[in-house]
Amino acid sequence: MSMADRLRRLRPTDESRNDAEAVPSQSSPTHVADAAVRGLQAGFVATLIMTAFRLPILRSLPPSANFWAQYVTGGEPSEHPVAGLALHLLYGVQAGALFGALFALQDAERSIEPEQRGLVWGSVYGMALSAFGSQFMLKKLLGIRLDTDELALFHAGHLVYGLSLGAWVGSRTEGVENPDEEYEYDNGN
């Protein structure tokens, strides 16, 4: 596709404005609630992906095991692997639901595809969670100071989470009436 063709696709036309007006057939609260449910699903998947990314590299449990040991039961974080992973999954699912709702509230032009916006905003969201996690959760709440290498991998893990979350939500939230039909999941795609 030539550059001129790409630019023509980005320019709004009467047809694209009509499509943009036709999409919100649901009420705004219903649209946001549906997006939050998709965000919940995305948070589950993204947390699994993030955990699969970080466990072999860092060879340690998520900091939620430290939270569990320090504030719930006592003992060492290594004594609570299941609770630490479950709590981490709970955090990720809740953060995904919030992202889904916020993404549905975002008003953007139709020239930017929802999948592209999902990747961009998911990355930003993942890094915001990472900054909050490293500055407040780790330093202030748990008294943990990560080495430079560990901190870089902590941020990388949250970037992976954000990309996964944004890709899922962006591809399923906006402009798609029925994602299963639109993306032909039943036909082997």
Biotite code that builds the C-alpha atoms (Angstrom):
import biotite.structure as struc

atoms = struc.array([
    struc.Atom([0.000, 0.000, 0.000], chain_id="A", res_id=1, res_name="MET", atom_name="CA", element="C"),
    struc.Atom([1.420, 3.372, -0.977], chain_id="A", res_id=2, res_name="SER", atom_name="CA", element="C"),
    struc.Atom([1.799, 6.308, 1.391], chain_id="A", res_id=3, res_name="MET", atom_name="CA", element="C"),
    struc.Atom([-0.962, 8.188, -0.444], chain_id="A", res_id=4, res_name="ALA", atom_name="CA", element="C"),
    struc.Atom([-3.345, 5.257, 0.089], chain_id="A", res_id=5, res_name="ASP", atom_name="CA", element="C"),
    struc.Atom([-2.502, 5.180, 3.786], chain_id="A", res_id=6, res_name="ARG", atom_name="CA", element="C"),
    struc.Atom([-3.123, 8.909, 4.134], chain_id="A", res_id=7, res_name="LEU", atom_name="CA", element="C"),
    struc.Atom([-6.465, 8.578, 2.322], chain_id="A", res_id=8, res_name="ARG", atom_name="CA", element="C"),
    struc.Atom([-7.492, 5.879, 4.801], chain_id="A", res_id=9, res_name="ARG", atom_name="CA", element="C"),
    struc.Atom([-6.696, 8.186, 7.704], chain_id="A", res_id=10, res_name="LEU", atom_name="CA", element="C"),
    struc.Atom([-8.725, 11.096, 6.348], chain_id="A", res_id=11, res_name="ARG", atom_name="CA", element="C"),
    struc.Atom([-12.280, 11.069, 7.752], chain_id="A", res_id=12, res_name="PRO", atom_name="CA", element="C"),
    struc.Atom([-15.010, 10.637, 5.191], chain_id="A", res_id=13, res_name="THR", atom_name="CA", element="C"),
    struc.Atom([-18.757, 10.950, 5.471], chain_id="A", res_id=14, res_name="ASP", atom_name="CA", element="C"),
    struc.Atom([-18.944, 7.147, 5.396], chain_id="A", res_id=15, res_name="GLU", atom_name="CA", element="C"),
    struc.Atom([-16.498, 6.732, 8.305], chain_id="A", res_id=16, res_name="SER", atom_name="CA", element="C"),
    struc.Atom([-18.349, 9.374, 10.339], chain_id="A", res_id=17, res_name="ARG", atom_name="CA", element="C"),
    struc.Atom([-21.588, 7.474, 9.801], chain_id="A", res_id=18, res_name="ASN", atom_name="CA", element="C"),
    struc.Atom([-19.908, 4.252, 10.892], chain_id="A", res_id=19, res_name="ASP", atom_name="CA", element="C"),
    struc.Atom([-18.556, 5.958, 14.001], chain_id="A", res_id=20, res_name="ALA", atom_name="CA", element="C"),
    struc.Atom([-21.997, 7.226, 14.898], chain_id="A", res_id=21, res_name="GLU", atom_name="CA", element="C"),
    struc.Atom([-23.576, 3.834, 14.267], chain_id="A", res_id=22, res_name="ALA", atom_name="CA", element="C"),
    struc.Atom([-21.277, 1.808, 16.580], chain_id="A", res_id=23, res_name="VAL", atom_name="CA", element="C"),
    struc.Atom([-22.493, 2.959, 20.013], chain_id="A", res_id=24, res_name="PRO", atom_name="CA", element="C"),
    struc.Atom([-25.830, 1.154, 19.759], chain_id="A", res_id=25, res_name="SER", atom_name="CA", element="C"),
    struc.Atom([-25.575, 0.289, 23.465], chain_id="A", res_id=26, res_name="GLN", atom_name="CA", element="C"),
    struc.Atom([-26.068, 2.834, 26.193], chain_id="A", res_id=27, res_name="SER", atom_name="CA", element="C"),
    struc.Atom([-22.862, 4.262, 27.627], chain_id="A", res_id=28, res_name="SER", atom_name="CA", element="C"),
    struc.Atom([-23.137, 2.467, 31.013], chain_id="A", res_id=29, res_name="PRO", atom_name="CA", element="C"),
    struc.Atom([-23.819, -0.821, 29.226], chain_id="A", res_id=30, res_name="THR", atom_name="CA", element="C"),
    struc.Atom([-20.888, -0.258, 26.859], chain_id="A", res_id=31, res_name="HIS", atom_name="CA", element="C"),
    struc.Atom([-18.573, 0.498, 29.801], chain_id="A", res_id=32, res_name="VAL", atom_name="CA", element="C"),
    struc.Atom([-19.826, -2.526, 31.756], chain_id="A", res_id=33, res_name="ALA", atom_name="CA", element="C"),
    struc.Atom([-19.273, -4.824, 28.763], chain_id="A", res_id=34, res_name="ASP", atom_name="CA", element="C"),
    struc.Atom([-15.797, -3.350, 28.290], chain_id="A", res_id=35, res_name="ALA", atom_name="CA", element="C"),
    struc.Atom([-15.022, -3.877, 31.993], chain_id="A", res_id=36, res_name="ALA", atom_name="CA", element="C"),
    struc.Atom([-15.974, -7.554, 31.661], chain_id="A", res_id=37, res_name="VAL", atom_name="CA", element="C"),
    struc.Atom([-13.689, -7.874, 28.639], chain_id="A", res_id=38, res_name="ARG", atom_name="CA", element="C"),
    struc.Atom([-11.019, -6.069, 30.655], chain_id="A", res_id=39, res_name="GLY", atom_name="CA", element="C"),
    struc.Atom([-11.521, -8.607, 33.431], chain_id="A", res_id=40, res_name="LEU", atom_name="CA", element="C"),
    struc.Atom([-10.902, -11.411, 30.936], chain_id="A", res_id=41, res_name="GLN", atom_name="CA", element="C"),
    struc.Atom([-7.938, -9.527, 29.496], chain_id="A", res_id=42, res_name="ALA", atom_name="CA", element="C"),
    struc.Atom([-6.501, -8.943, 32.972], chain_id="A", res_id=43, res_name="GLY", atom_name="CA", element="C"),
    struc.Atom([-6.608, -12.685, 33.636], chain_id="A", res_id=44, res_name="PHE", atom_name="CA", element="C"),
    struc.Atom([-4.844, -13.527, 30.367], chain_id="A", res_id=45, res_name="VAL", atom_name="CA", element="C"),
    struc.Atom([-2.338, -10.653, 30.652], chain_id="A", res_id=46, res_name="ALA", atom_name="CA", element="C"),
    struc.Atom([-1.422, -11.625, 34.220], chain_id="A", res_id=47, res_name="THR", atom_name="CA", element="C"),
    struc.Atom([-0.749, -15.203, 33.121], chain_id="A", res_id=48, res_name="LEU", atom_name="CA", element="C"),
    struc.Atom([1.427, -13.922, 30.269], chain_id="A", res_id=49, res_name="ILE", atom_name="CA", element="C"),
    struc.Atom([3.272, -11.524, 32.576], chain_id="A", res_id=50, res_name="MET", atom_name="CA", element="C"),
    struc.Atom([3.855, -14.256, 35.144], chain_id="A", res_id=51, res_name="THR", atom_name="CA", element="C"),
    struc.Atom([5.119, -16.658, 32.475], chain_id="A", res_id=52, res_name="ALA", atom_name="CA", element="C"),
    struc.Atom([7.503, -13.907, 31.344], chain_id="A", res_id=53, res_name="PHE", atom_name="CA", element="C"),
    struc.Atom([8.843, -12.971, 34.767], chain_id="A", res_id=54, res_name="ARG", atom_name="CA", element="C"),
    struc.Atom([9.102, -16.296, 36.653], chain_id="A", res_id=55, res_name="LEU", atom_name="CA", element="C"),
    struc.Atom([11.922, -17.877, 34.609], chain_id="A", res_id=56, res_name="PRO", atom_name="CA", element="C"),
    struc.Atom([13.866, -14.612, 34.452], chain_id="A", res_id=57, res_name="ILE", atom_name="CA", element="C"),
    struc.Atom([13.588, -13.412, 38.057], chain_id="A", res_id=58, res_name="LEU", atom_name="CA", element="C"),
    struc.Atom([13.257, -16.903, 39.563], chain_id="A", res_id=59, res_name="ARG", atom_name="CA", element="C"),
    struc.Atom([11.163, -15.500, 42.400], chain_id="A", res_id=60, res_name="SER", atom_name="CA", element="C"),
    struc.Atom([7.540, -15.117, 43.356], chain_id="A", res_id=61, res_name="LEU", atom_name="CA", element="C"),
    struc.Atom([5.705, -11.867, 42.627], chain_id="A", res_id=62, res_name="PRO", atom_name="CA", element="C"),
    struc.Atom([5.941, -9.301, 45.450], chain_id="A", res_id=63, res_name="PRO", atom_name="CA", element="C"),
    struc.Atom([2.381, -10.201, 46.422], chain_id="A", res_id=64, res_name="SER", atom_name="CA", element="C"),
    struc.Atom([3.887, -13.181, 48.287], chain_id="A", res_id=65, res_name="ALA", atom_name="CA", element="C"),
    struc.Atom([5.809, -10.643, 50.385], chain_id="A", res_id=66, res_name="ASN", atom_name="CA", element="C"),
    struc.Atom([2.557, -8.746, 51.012], chain_id="A", res_id=67, res_name="PHE", atom_name="CA", element="C"),
    struc.Atom([0.823, -11.962, 52.073], chain_id="A", res_id=68, res_name="TRP", atom_name="CA", element="C"),
    struc.Atom([3.654, -12.922, 54.435], chain_id="A", res_id=69, res_name="ALA", atom_name="CA", element="C"),
    struc.Atom([3.999, -9.435, 55.913], chain_id="A", res_id=70, res_name="GLN", atom_name="CA", element="C"),
    struc.Atom([0.340, -8.450, 56.345], chain_id="A", res_id=71, res_name="TYR", atom_name="CA", element="C"),
    struc.Atom([-1.697, -11.661, 56.466], chain_id="A", res_id=72, res_name="VAL", atom_name="CA", element="C"),
    struc.Atom([0.059, -14.723, 57.855], chain_id="A", res_id=73, res_name="THR", atom_name="CA", element="C"),
    struc.Atom([3.646, -13.899, 58.746], chain_id="A", res_id=74, res_name="GLY", atom_name="CA", element="C"),
    struc.Atom([6.612, -16.058, 57.904], chain_id="A", res_id=75, res_name="GLY", atom_name="CA", element="C"),
    struc.Atom([8.696, -15.971, 54.747], chain_id="A", res_id=76, res_name="GLU", atom_name="CA", element="C"),
    struc.Atom([7.318, -15.152, 51.271], chain_id="A", res_id=77, res_name="PRO", atom_name="CA", element="C"),
    struc.Atom([8.683, -18.465, 49.968], chain_id="A", res_id=78, res_name="SER", atom_name="CA", element="C"),
    struc.Atom([6.258, -20.240, 52.343], chain_id="A", res_id=79, res_name="GLU", atom_name="CA", element="C"),
    struc.Atom([3.264, -18.759, 50.463], chain_id="A", res_id=80, res_name="HIS", atom_name="CA", element="C"),
    struc.Atom([3.694, -19.432, 46.727], chain_id="A", res_id=81, res_name="PRO", atom_name="CA", element="C"),
    struc.Atom([0.028, -20.220, 46.014], chain_id="A", res_id=82, res_name="VAL", atom_name="CA", element="C"),
    struc.Atom([-1.298, -17.263, 48.000], chain_id="A", res_id=83, res_name="ALA", atom_name="CA", element="C"),
    struc.Atom([1.260, -14.953, 46.373], chain_id="A", res_id=84, res_name="GLY", atom_name="CA", element="C"),
    struc.Atom([0.358, -16.077, 42.853], chain_id="A", res_id=85, res_name="LEU", atom_name="CA", element="C"),
    struc.Atom([-3.389, -15.963, 43.577], chain_id="A", res_id=86, res_name="ALA", atom_name="CA", element="C"),
    struc.Atom([-3.117, -12.447, 44.990], chain_id="A", res_id=87, res_name="LEU", atom_name="CA", element="C"),
    struc.Atom([-1.049, -11.360, 41.978], chain_id="A", res_id=88, res_name="HIS", atom_name="CA", element="C"),
    struc.Atom([-3.698, -12.791, 39.659], chain_id="A", res_id=89, res_name="LEU", atom_name="CA", element="C"),
    struc.Atom([-6.407, -10.955, 41.592], chain_id="A", res_id=90, res_name="LEU", atom_name="CA", element="C"),
    struc.Atom([-4.507, -7.658, 41.239], chain_id="A", res_id=91, res_name="TYR", atom_name="CA", element="C"),
    struc.Atom([-4.077, -8.237, 37.507], chain_id="A", res_id=92, res_name="GLY", atom_name="CA", element="C"),
    struc.Atom([-7.738, -9.107, 36.929], chain_id="A", res_id=93, res_name="VAL", atom_name="CA", element="C"),
    struc.Atom([-8.940, -6.039, 38.826], chain_id="A", res_id=94, res_name="GLN", atom_name="CA", element="C"),
    struc.Atom([-6.501, -3.770, 36.984], chain_id="A", res_id=95, res_name="ALA", atom_name="CA", element="C"),
    struc.Atom([-7.712, -5.283, 33.699], chain_id="A", res_id=96, res_name="GLY", atom_name="CA", element="C"),
    struc.Atom([-11.348, -4.531, 34.513], chain_id="A", res_id=97, res_name="ALA", atom_name="CA", element="C"),
    struc.Atom([-10.446, -0.927, 35.310], chain_id="A", res_id=98, res_name="LEU", atom_name="CA", element="C"),
    struc.Atom([-8.490, -0.617, 32.058], chain_id="A", res_id=99, res_name="PHE", atom_name="CA", element="C"),
    struc.Atom([-11.399, -2.044, 30.058], chain_id="A", res_id=100, res_name="GLY", atom_name="CA", element="C"),
    struc.Atom([-13.799, 0.493, 31.540], chain_id="A", res_id=101, res_name="ALA", atom_name="CA", element="C"),
    struc.Atom([-11.393, 3.393, 31.016], chain_id="A", res_id=102, res_name="LEU", atom_name="CA", element="C"),
    struc.Atom([-10.716, 2.286, 27.446], chain_id="A", res_id=103, res_name="PHE", atom_name="CA", element="C"),
    struc.Atom([-14.447, 2.284, 26.682], chain_id="A", res_id=104, res_name="ALA", atom_name="CA", element="C"),
    struc.Atom([-14.760, 5.827, 28.019], chain_id="A", res_id=105, res_name="LEU", atom_name="CA", element="C"),
    struc.Atom([-11.961, 7.067, 25.790], chain_id="A", res_id=106, res_name="GLN", atom_name="CA", element="C"),
    struc.Atom([-13.258, 8.928, 22.775], chain_id="A", res_id=107, res_name="ASP", atom_name="CA", element="C"),
    struc.Atom([-10.930, 8.787, 19.785], chain_id="A", res_id=108, res_name="ALA", atom_name="CA", element="C"),
    struc.Atom([-11.279, 9.288, 16.090], chain_id="A", res_id=109, res_name="GLU", atom_name="CA", element="C"),
    struc.Atom([-12.044, 6.260, 13.968], chain_id="A", res_id=110, res_name="ARG", atom_name="CA", element="C"),
    struc.Atom([-8.869, 6.750, 11.944], chain_id="A", res_id=111, res_name="SER", atom_name="CA", element="C"),
    struc.Atom([-6.977, 5.086, 14.799], chain_id="A", res_id=112, res_name="ILE", atom_name="CA", element="C"),
    struc.Atom([-7.935, 1.437, 15.056], chain_id="A", res_id=113, res_name="GLU", atom_name="CA", element="C"),
    struc.Atom([-8.992, 0.168, 18.498], chain_id="A", res_id=114, res_name="PRO", atom_name="CA", element="C"),
    struc.Atom([-6.243, -2.469, 18.418], chain_id="A", res_id=115, res_name="GLU", atom_name="CA", element="C"),
    struc.Atom([-3.612, 0.235, 17.886], chain_id="A", res_id=116, res_name="GLN", atom_name="CA", element="C"),
    struc.Atom([-5.050, 2.386, 20.670], chain_id="A", res_id=117, res_name="ARG", atom_name="CA", element="C"),
    struc.Atom([-5.177, -0.686, 22.891], chain_id="A", res_id=118, res_name="GLY", atom_name="CA", element="C"),
    struc.Atom([-1.477, -1.338, 22.387], chain_id="A", res_id=119, res_name="LEU", atom_name="CA", element="C"),
    struc.Atom([-0.512, 2.277, 23.025], chain_id="A", res_id=120, res_name="VAL", atom_name="CA", element="C"),
    struc.Atom([-2.760, 2.842, 26.039], chain_id="A", res_id=121, res_name="TRP", atom_name="CA", element="C"),
    struc.Atom([-2.087, -0.651, 27.374], chain_id="A", res_id=122, res_name="GLY", atom_name="CA", element="C"),
    struc.Atom([1.649, 0.105, 27.344], chain_id="A", res_id=123, res_name="SER", atom_name="CA", element="C"),
    struc.Atom([1.095, 3.410, 29.126], chain_id="A", res_id=124, res_name="VAL", atom_name="CA", element="C"),
    struc.Atom([-1.210, 1.726, 31.651], chain_id="A", res_id=125, res_name="TYR", atom_name="CA", element="C"),
    struc.Atom([1.255, -1.109, 32.273], chain_id="A", res_id=126, res_name="GLY", atom_name="CA", element="C"),
    struc.Atom([4.071, 1.340, 32.899], chain_id="A", res_id=127, res_name="MET", atom_name="CA", element="C"),
    struc.Atom([1.855, 3.436, 35.213], chain_id="A", res_id=128, res_name="ALA", atom_name="CA", element="C"),
    struc.Atom([1.073, 0.282, 37.207], chain_id="A", res_id=129, res_name="LEU", atom_name="CA", element="C"),
    struc.Atom([4.782, -0.494, 37.278], chain_id="A", res_id=130, res_name="SER", atom_name="CA", element="C"),
    struc.Atom([5.659, 2.977, 38.577], chain_id="A", res_id=131, res_name="ALA", atom_name="CA", element="C"),
    struc.Atom([2.942, 2.705, 41.246], chain_id="A", res_id=132, res_name="PHE", atom_name="CA", element="C"),
    struc.Atom([4.103, -0.798, 42.135], chain_id="A", res_id=133, res_name="GLY", atom_name="CA", element="C"),
    struc.Atom([7.782, 0.068, 42.434], chain_id="A", res_id=134, res_name="SER", atom_name="CA", element="C"),
    struc.Atom([7.365, 3.393, 44.232], chain_id="A", res_id=135, res_name="GLN", atom_name="CA", element="C"),
    struc.Atom([4.425, 2.718, 46.520], chain_id="A", res_id=136, res_name="PHE", atom_name="CA", element="C"),
    struc.Atom([3.843, -1.036, 46.856], chain_id="A", res_id=137, res_name="MET", atom_name="CA", element="C"),
    struc.Atom([7.464, -2.140, 46.960], chain_id="A", res_id=138, res_name="LEU", atom_name="CA", element="C"),
    struc.Atom([9.266, 0.794, 48.586], chain_id="A", res_id=139, res_name="LYS", atom_name="CA", element="C"),
    struc.Atom([6.653, 2.283, 50.897], chain_id="A", res_id=140, res_name="LYS", atom_name="CA", element="C"),
    struc.Atom([4.368, -0.617, 51.757], chain_id="A", res_id=141, res_name="LEU", atom_name="CA", element="C"),
    struc.Atom([6.756, -3.586, 51.718], chain_id="A", res_id=142, res_name="LEU", atom_name="CA", element="C"),
    struc.Atom([10.136, -1.908, 52.265], chain_id="A", res_id=143, res_name="GLY", atom_name="CA", element="C"),
    struc.Atom([11.662, -3.636, 49.231], chain_id="A", res_id=144, res_name="ILE", atom_name="CA", element="C"),
    struc.Atom([14.353, -1.932, 47.160], chain_id="A", res_id=145, res_name="ARG", atom_name="CA", element="C"),
    struc.Atom([15.094, -3.680, 43.885], chain_id="A", res_id=146, res_name="LEU", atom_name="CA", element="C"),
    struc.Atom([18.528, -3.745, 42.271], chain_id="A", res_id=147, res_name="ASP", atom_name="CA", element="C"),
    struc.Atom([18.796, -1.951, 38.935], chain_id="A", res_id=148, res_name="THR", atom_name="CA", element="C"),
    struc.Atom([18.561, -5.226, 36.988], chain_id="A", res_id=149, res_name="ASP", atom_name="CA", element="C"),
    struc.Atom([15.570, -6.431, 39.000], chain_id="A", res_id=150, res_name="GLU", atom_name="CA", element="C"),
    struc.Atom([13.817, -3.067, 38.590], chain_id="A", res_id=151, res_name="LEU", atom_name="CA", element="C"),
    struc.Atom([14.325, -3.159, 34.817], chain_id="A", res_id=152, res_name="ALA", atom_name="CA", element="C"),
    struc.Atom([12.779, -6.632, 34.681], chain_id="A", res_id=153, res_name="LEU", atom_name="CA", element="C"),
    struc.Atom([9.944, -5.516, 36.987], chain_id="A", res_id=154, res_name="PHE", atom_name="CA", element="C"),
    struc.Atom([9.146, -2.727, 34.512], chain_id="A", res_id=155, res_name="HIS", atom_name="CA", element="C"),
    struc.Atom([9.548, -5.071, 31.526], chain_id="A", res_id=156, res_name="ALA", atom_name="CA", element="C"),
    struc.Atom([7.059, -7.492, 33.075], chain_id="A", res_id=157, res_name="GLY", atom_name="CA", element="C"),
    struc.Atom([4.504, -4.726, 33.494], chain_id="A", res_id=158, res_name="HIS", atom_name="CA", element="C"),
    struc.Atom([5.083, -3.606, 29.915], chain_id="A", res_id=159, res_name="LEU", atom_name="CA", element="C"),
    struc.Atom([4.344, -7.172, 28.788], chain_id="A", res_id=160, res_name="VAL", atom_name="CA", element="C"),
    struc.Atom([1.194, -7.060, 30.924], chain_id="A", res_id=161, res_name="TYR", atom_name="CA", element="C"),
    struc.Atom([0.110, -3.733, 29.407], chain_id="A", res_id=162, res_name="GLY", atom_name="CA", element="C"),
    struc.Atom([0.722, -4.850, 25.825], chain_id="A", res_id=163, res_name="LEU", atom_name="CA", element="C"),
    struc.Atom([-1.202, -8.081, 26.382], chain_id="A", res_id=164, res_name="SER", atom_name="CA", element="C"),
    struc.Atom([-4.028, -6.265, 28.137], chain_id="A", res_id=165, res_name="LEU", atom_name="CA", element="C"),
    struc.Atom([-4.281, -3.540, 25.508], chain_id="A", res_id=166, res_name="GLY", atom_name="CA", element="C"),
    struc.Atom([-4.183, -5.978, 22.599], chain_id="A", res_id=167, res_name="ALA", atom_name="CA", element="C"),
    struc.Atom([-6.989, -8.063, 24.099], chain_id="A", res_id=168, res_name="TRP", atom_name="CA", element="C"),
    struc.Atom([-9.218, -5.132, 25.080], chain_id="A", res_id=169, res_name="VAL", atom_name="CA", element="C"),
    struc.Atom([-8.581, -3.180, 21.877], chain_id="A", res_id=170, res_name="GLY", atom_name="CA", element="C"),
    struc.Atom([-9.456, -6.122, 19.692], chain_id="A", res_id=171, res_name="SER", atom_name="CA", element="C"),
    struc.Atom([-12.645, -6.937, 21.559], chain_id="A", res_id=172, res_name="ARG", atom_name="CA", element="C"),
    struc.Atom([-14.131, -3.744, 22.969], chain_id="A", res_id=173, res_name="THR", atom_name="CA", element="C"),
    struc.Atom([-14.848, -1.191, 20.313], chain_id="A", res_id=174, res_name="GLU", atom_name="CA", element="C"),
    struc.Atom([-16.395, -1.473, 16.894], chain_id="A", res_id=175, res_name="GLY", atom_name="CA", element="C"),
    struc.Atom([-16.977, -5.197, 17.135], chain_id="A", res_id=176, res_name="VAL", atom_name="CA", element="C"),
    struc.Atom([-20.526, -6.303, 17.775], chain_id="A", res_id=177, res_name="GLU", atom_name="CA", element="C"),
    struc.Atom([-19.647, -9.982, 18.153], chain_id="A", res_id=178, res_name="ASN", atom_name="CA", element="C"),
    struc.Atom([-15.900, -10.699, 18.524], chain_id="A", res_id=179, res_name="PRO", atom_name="CA", element="C"),
    struc.Atom([-16.361, -14.443, 17.967], chain_id="A", res_id=180, res_name="ASP", atom_name="CA", element="C"),
    struc.Atom([-18.040, -13.816, 14.632], chain_id="A", res_id=181, res_name="GLU", atom_name="CA", element="C"),
    struc.Atom([-15.888, -10.839, 13.601], chain_id="A", res_id=182, res_name="GLU", atom_name="CA", element="C"),
    struc.Atom([-12.607, -12.657, 14.171], chain_id="A", res_id=183, res_name="TYR", atom_name="CA", element="C"),
    struc.Atom([-13.955, -16.074, 13.122], chain_id="A", res_id=184, res_name="GLU", atom_name="CA", element="C"),
    struc.Atom([-12.657, -17.929, 16.171], chain_id="A", res_id=185, res_name="TYR", atom_name="CA", element="C"),
    struc.Atom([-14.764, -20.977, 15.402], chain_id="A", res_id=186, res_name="ASP", atom_name="CA", element="C"),
    struc.Atom([-13.286, -21.293, 11.887], chain_id="A", res_id=187, res_name="ASN", atom_name="CA", element="C"),
    struc.Atom([-9.762, -21.998, 13.070], chain_id="A", res_id=188, res_name="GLY", atom_name="CA", element="C"),
    struc.Atom([-8.360, -18.451, 12.853], chain_id="A", res_id=189, res_name="ASN", atom_name="CA", element="C"),
])
